[in-house]
């Protein structure tokens, strides 16, 4: 990556019976992250076929902005709740756009 915009898709699977609680615990994460420096967008999604699947789609102005976001207290607090709520690790995919953006 050349230091430009970074896109992240983060997927987490809730433990059985914990989908609603995990979704609620993620809402403050979204609000806090949208205020972080370099955040372009930060959106939470829930699976239609499997409501235990939650996905965050986020764009950052740079890899540095993303790295700084990951160190923020609201992110660290949320990560600390995952042992109780999530079935496994958060699957994180970092992407860079290779097509021209729409205007």
Backbone as a ProteinNet text record, in pm:
[ID]
protein_1_A
[PRIMARY]
XXXXXXXXXXXXXXXXXXXXXXXXXXXXXXXXXXXXXXXXXXXXXXXXXXXXXXXXXXXXXXXXXXXXXXXXXXXXXXXXXXXXXXXXXXXXXXXXXXXXXXX
[TERTIARY]
83.4	0	87.2	41.1	121.3	85.9	13.5	-23.1	-154.6	-224.6	-355.1	-466.8	-587.6	-707.2	-700.1	-746.7	-750.6	-894.2	-939.6	-1071.5	-1053.3	-1140.5	-1137.1	-1275.8	-1277.4	-1398.5	-1367.1	-1439.9	-1419.9	-1545.5	-1528.9	-1642	-1625.8	-1735.6	-1734.7	-1863.5	-1850	-1962	-1994.6	-2120.4	-2162.4	-2173	-2147.9	-2173.5	-2323.8	-2363.9	-2507.5	-2584.7	-2692.3	-2777.7	-2725.3	-2610.7	-2549.9	-2553	-2622.3	-2623.6	-2676.7	-2789.7	-2847.1	-2755.9	-2699.3	-2611.1	-2484.3	-2426.5	-2307.5	-2337.5	-2451.3	-2490	-2503.2	-2564.5	-2579.4	-2444.3	-2353.7	-2220.8	-2137.8	-2173.5	-2097.6	-2143.6	-2263.7	-2314.3	-2228.8	-2185.7	-2096.5	-1959.8	-1915	-1790.6	-1802.5	-1916.9	-1940.6	-1936.8	-2010.4	-2016.9	-1880.5	-1805.9	-1673.5	-1578	-1586	-1495.4	-1521.8	-1647	-1679.7	-1618.7	-1586.9	-1524.9	-1373	-1316.3	-1170.1	-1114.4	-998.5	-931	-903.7	-937.1	-911.2	-1022	-1129.4	-1242	-1323.9	-1339.6	-1423.6	-1564.5	-1576.8	-1705.2	-1678.6	-1777.4	-1766.3	-1908.8	-1942.9	-2081.1	-2093.6	-2192.5	-2219.2	-2331.2	-2310.6	-2408.1	-2432.3	-2551	-2587.3	-2633.8	-2595.7	-2631.5	-2781.8	-2833.4	-2975.1	-3003.4	-2916.7	-2934.7	-2893	-2793	-2742.1	-2723.6	-2822.5	-2813.4	-2705.7	-2638.5	-2526.3	-2397.7	-2400.9	-2285	-2295.7	-2194.3	-2188.5	-2063.6	-2079.3	-1970.3	-1959.8	-1838.5	-1812.2	-1740.4	-1791.5	-1727.3	-1679.2	-1548.5	-1491.2	-1385.8	-1374.9	-1273.3	-1197.8	-1066	-975.5	-889.9	-854.1	-775.8	-635.8	-585.8	-451.6	-436.8	-333.6	-301.8	-266.2	-200.8	-166.4	-292.6	-391.9	-517.8	-584.6	-581.1	-637.1	-561.2	-429.1	-349.7	-378.9	-393.8	-426.4	-565.1	-659.3	-794.5	-791.3	-712.1	-707.3	-654.2	-584.6	-530.7	-624.9	-735.9	-827.4	-896	-925.6	-989.2	-1121.2	-1205.1	-1333	-1313.1	-1206.9	-1177.2	-1123.8	-1031	-972.8	-1078.3	-1170.3	-1278.9	-1365.1	-1400	-1482.5	-1409.3	-1282.6	-1205	-1203.2	-1204.8	-1205.3	-1334.3	-1440.3	-1569.6	-1586	-1494.9	-1513.9	-1509.1	-1428.3	-1423.5	-1561.1	-1638.6	-1772.5	-1875	-1861.3	-1966.4	-1940.9	-1816	-1783.7	-1742.7	-1780	-1742.2	-1618.6	-1501.9	-1377	-1326.6	-1226.6	-1160.6	-1235.9	-1208.6	-1259.2	-1175.4	-1243.8	-1174.9	-1161.8	-1039.1	-1014.6	-947.4	-1005	-947.6	-920.7	-795.6	-756.7	-750.7	-806.7	-816.2	-771.5	-728.4	-705.8	-787.6	-846.6	-928.8	-837.7	-869.8	-791.2	-871.6	-1000.1	-1082.9	-1095.1	-1136	-1159.3	-1285.6	-1285.8	-1407.3	-1517.5	-1642.2	-1754.2	-1760.1	-1812.9	-1818.9	-1958.1
-118.3	0	123.7	226.5	347.7	456.1	422.3	522.4	590.4	548.8	606	540.6	561	510.4	359.1	314.8	173.2	135.5	24.2	-30	-154.5	-170.3	-288	-350.1	-483.4	-560	-649.7	-629.3	-707.3	-789.3	-920.2	-1011.9	-1083.1	-1087.7	-1158.5	-1240.2	-1358.4	-1449.9	-1454.3	-1430.5	-1433.7	-1578.1	-1596.8	-1726.1	-1753.2	-1880.2	-1911.3	-1831.4	-1768.6	-1690.9	-1552.7	-1512.6	-1384.7	-1281.7	-1311.2	-1221.4	-1082.9	-1076.3	-946	-867.2	-935.8	-865.7	-817.3	-899.8	-856.6	-735.1	-736.6	-621.8	-495.7	-507.5	-391.2	-340.9	-433.5	-395.2	-329.2	-354.9	-297.3	-156.6	-118.6	14.8	127.3	122.6	228.4	227.6	109.8	100.4	179	166.6	238.6	388.9	434.9	579	635.6	565.8	612.8	613.7	511.6	499.7	606.3	641.8	746.7	880.3	898.1	1022.2	1018.6	902.2	890.5	965.4	1023.5	1095.7	1001.8	1046.8	968.4	874.3	866.7	778.7	841.6	769.5	813.3	759.9	632.3	572.8	448.6	414.1	299.5	248.9	138.6	92.4	-52.2	-77.7	-210.8	-277.5	-404.1	-482.8	-615	-671.3	-799.7	-892.3	-1018.7	-1115.6	-1137.8	-1140.3	-1168.9	-1318.1	-1402.8	-1546.7	-1598	-1532.4	-1572.1	-1446.4	-1412.2	-1289.3	-1292.4	-1405.8	-1412.3	-1358.7	-1332.1	-1277.4	-1126	-1057.3	-912	-871.4	-770.3	-725.1	-573.8	-525.4	-382.4	-353.7	-255.1	-207.4	-67.2	-45.4	82.3	129.1	258.6	320.4	424.3	425.4	514.2	590.7	710.8	795.4	740.3	657.8	599.8	480.4	402.5	292.3	342.2	458.4	516.4	552	609	642.2	515.3	408.2	280.5	229	231.9	184.3	264.5	395.2	479.7	446.9	421	381.4	254.4	156.7	27.8	39.9	148	170.6	251.6	299.7	384.5	304.6	368.9	299.6	231.3	293.4	229.8	100.9	92.3	-31.2	-137	-98.8	-192.4	-245.8	-158.7	-201.7	-306.8	-281.5	-376.8	-509.5	-503.9	-626.3	-709.9	-642.6	-712.5	-788.9	-758.8	-826.7	-948	-966.9	-1070.5	-1212.2	-1237.6	-1373.9	-1420	-1329	-1361.4	-1371	-1288.2	-1273.3	-1340.2	-1352.6	-1398	-1544.2	-1609.5	-1748	-1745.7	-1736.8	-1729.1	-1586.1	-1570.6	-1442	-1356	-1226.9	-1136.1	-1159.4	-1181.3	-1198.8	-1061.6	-1015.8	-881.8	-892.2	-823.4	-816.2	-670.2	-637.7	-502.3	-498.9	-393.9	-382.3	-245.5	-238	-109.9	-107.8	6.9	20	25.9	-53.6	-50.5	-0.2	20.6	82.3	231.4	305.4	448.5	466.1	557.5	579.3	642.5	616.5	682.2	826.2	911.7	1052.3	1107.3
0	0	0	-66.8	-81.8	18.8	124.4	223.4	194.9	90	57	135.2	89.3	156.2	176.2	292.2	327	360.5	304.3	334	419.5	517.7	604.3	607.5	597.2	620.8	740.4	848.9	970.7	996.3	1008.3	1026.5	1159.9	1235.7	1363.4	1374.7	1427.3	1446.4	1595.7	1630.1	1770.2	1818.7	1947.2	2008.9	2002.3	2007.6	2003.6	2109.4	2065.8	2154.1	2189.3	2134	2170.3	2056.8	1946.6	1831.8	1864	1934	1967	2060.6	2157.8	2253.3	2184	2098.3	2026.8	1940.7	1872	1788.9	1873.8	1990.3	2078.8	2129.3	2159.9	2208.7	2098.5	1972.6	1861.5	1826.1	1864.4	1830.1	1887.5	2015.1	2064.9	1993.7	1951.8	1875.3	1746	1680.7	1555.3	1580.1	1678.7	1705.1	1741.5	1826.4	1863.1	1745.4	1662.7	1548.4	1443.7	1425	1328.2	1367	1495.3	1542.6	1534.8	1507.5	1501.4	1381.1	1399.1	1292.2	1174.3	1054.3	934.1	895	974.8	940.8	828.5	720	608.6	628.5	659.1	697.2	780.8	861.7	952.2	972.2	907.2	902.5	948.3	1032.6	1087.3	1008.4	974.3	899.2	972.2	948.2	1007.4	896.7	904.9	802.4	793.6	671.5	650.6	668	614.8	627	764.8	823.6	954.1	1039.2	1121	1201.7	1309.8	1326.7	1420.7	1359	1228.1	1158.7	1154	1205.4	1200.8	1124.7	1040.1	954.5	964.7	981.1	976.6	845.6	772.9	650.3	681.1	667.3	708	608.3	594.7	509.7	590	570.6	643.3	544.1	580.3	490.9	465.9	558.3	543.3	636.9	612.3	702.5	841.2	849.4	978.7	1057.4	989.7	1057.6	1109.9	1032	1077	1198.4	1193.1	1306.5	1432.8	1419.2	1535.1	1588.2	1499.7	1539.3	1624.1	1581.8	1651.8	1793.5	1825.1	1959.2	2048.8	1995.1	2071.4	2183.1	2296.2	2408.6	2371.8	2286.3	2253.4	2174.6	2096	2022.5	2118.7	2203.7	2299	2396.2	2437.7	2526.8	2458	2331.9	2257.4	2238.4	2203.9	2185.9	2313.8	2428.5	2556	2583.5	2513.6	2532.3	2441.6	2348.9	2247.3	2300.9	2404.1	2458.4	2503.3	2558.8	2607.6	2494.8	2391.4	2291.4	2156.8	2118.2	1982.5	1980.4	1871.8	1847.2	1757.5	1819.7	1743.9	1732.7	1650.2	1630.5	1528.9	1532.6	1430.9	1304.9	1193	1065.1	1000.3	982.8	930.3	793.8	696.2	562.3	530.3	499.8	459.2	307	249.7	104	57.7	-67.3	-131.4	-259.3	-289.4	-408.7	-530.6	-631.3	-753.9	-872.5	-852.4	-956.6	-929.4	-1028.5	-1009.1	-926.2	-827.8	-748.5	-833.3	-794.7	-862	-817.2	-904.4	-867.7	-871.9
[MASK]
+++++++++++++++++++++++++++++++++++++++++++++++++++++++++++++++++++++++++++++++++++++++++++++++++++++++

